[in-house]
Amino acid sequence: MKYVLFLMMVLFSSQAVALNCEKQPTCEELGYSTENNPNCLDDGYLICPFDFNYKKCVNFNCESLGFTKSDKSEWCADIATCKGDKSYTLCQTPCIAWDYETLSNLAESGRCKTITMKNDITIPPNQNLTLAKNTILDGNGHTLNTEKTNLTLAEGSVLQNLNIHRKPTSFNSGYLYFIEVSSHSTFENVSILDEATKMGEGWSYLCNIVDALTIKGNLKIEVKNAREQAIMNGGQLFFENAKVELIGASNILVQQESIIADNSEIYIKDSTYALNTTSPELINSQMIIESTNVCFANEGEDKHCSITLKDGSTLNTKTSNLYLLKKIIFNGTSGKTAKAVMQEVGPTTLDVQNTSAKLIYNGKTYTPTQIGTTKLSDVQTSGNWVSIP
């Protein structure tokens, strides 16, 4: 409508000198006609305001009006098309968030493929945020500050290049979640600082995975002042070309259906339990654990709390207690050795499925002589492993 008014002003002004201002001009005097122009586009006519039967061909110049042919679907929520040529478009609502209101509206709308934060954003107390299906929230290196927000990620949603700082002042009783992964989502280059200054009764989970979560790039999650708090809970967890630091929670990886790390480095530090009834599988990856205990498992859960080391993978438990770590499975191949570095004595079983394996136990290096299982405490005497210089 603005374009039409602009064109009308131009047309009227060009003929103003020739008109009698005391008499309303006719459509014909203004250059309108009832005849069709064979060279005019279907939507290129301007209608006479005095008689809608009269029209004039103006064929909108899309480029001069600011329209372009570039693809705007990645960064624009609302796209307008040019009347003269619908291949030309203009972004009416860019997918850029500069405050909570714009972020919340864009995130829930599902109209943006990528939402980019322009600056740090603070979510007001007790306000939530939902990221719609197949929507990327690109923090652009900025920080999302929150107190008690519930952040829900729908199927295919992504958090990337984002810092999150949560500083809750209180918790209610019962199980609480900060980030809810309702289907399959992705973290890529994400940093989360959670300062749980006051805790209520019962467990809280920083990230509850209903289905699956994929970690790419860098991920650092640090929990301060934690009591009865876990970082990752439930569902499937995939690490792909990732470098990960998980620090400070009471429990780190809890009751995952599966954990698969491919070409990744996972560093777990300052927790009571690194693994809670869960069993990682490492492929060309390494897991470094500096926690009080490697694992927690309830009585009779022998199938849980085992770690599988495939091609080129390393487990280093530092000084962590091995008491509840049930099994280490060595499944590397020649040239891609599976390796474990351990200091503490425990009832852990070593399951050798390929003799191309290495164990560094209390500073001494061992290799297996045959396929089979051996208690860690029996390595030096069983004959199934031999020390090497």
URURBEL-V139802 format. One record per helix or strand. SS is the DSSP state (@ for helix, = for strand). FROM is the first residue (numbers start at 1). LEN is the number of residues. If there is no record, write none. Layout:
ss from len
SS FROM LEN
SS FROM LEN
//
This chain:
ss from len
@ 2 17
= 33 1
= 45 3
= 55 3
= 68 1
= 76 6
= 89 6
= 96 2
@ 100 10
= 114 4
= 121 2
= 129 3
= 136 3
= 143 4
= 151 3
= 158 9
= 176 6
= 184 12
= 204 6
= 212 13
= 229 5
= 236 12
= 251 4
= 258 5
= 265 5
= 273 4
= 280 4
= 286 5
= 293 4
= 306 4
= 314 3
= 321 1
= 327 4
= 333 1
= 336 1
= 338 5
= 349 4
= 357 5
= 364 5
= 372 4
@ 376 7
= 385 4
//
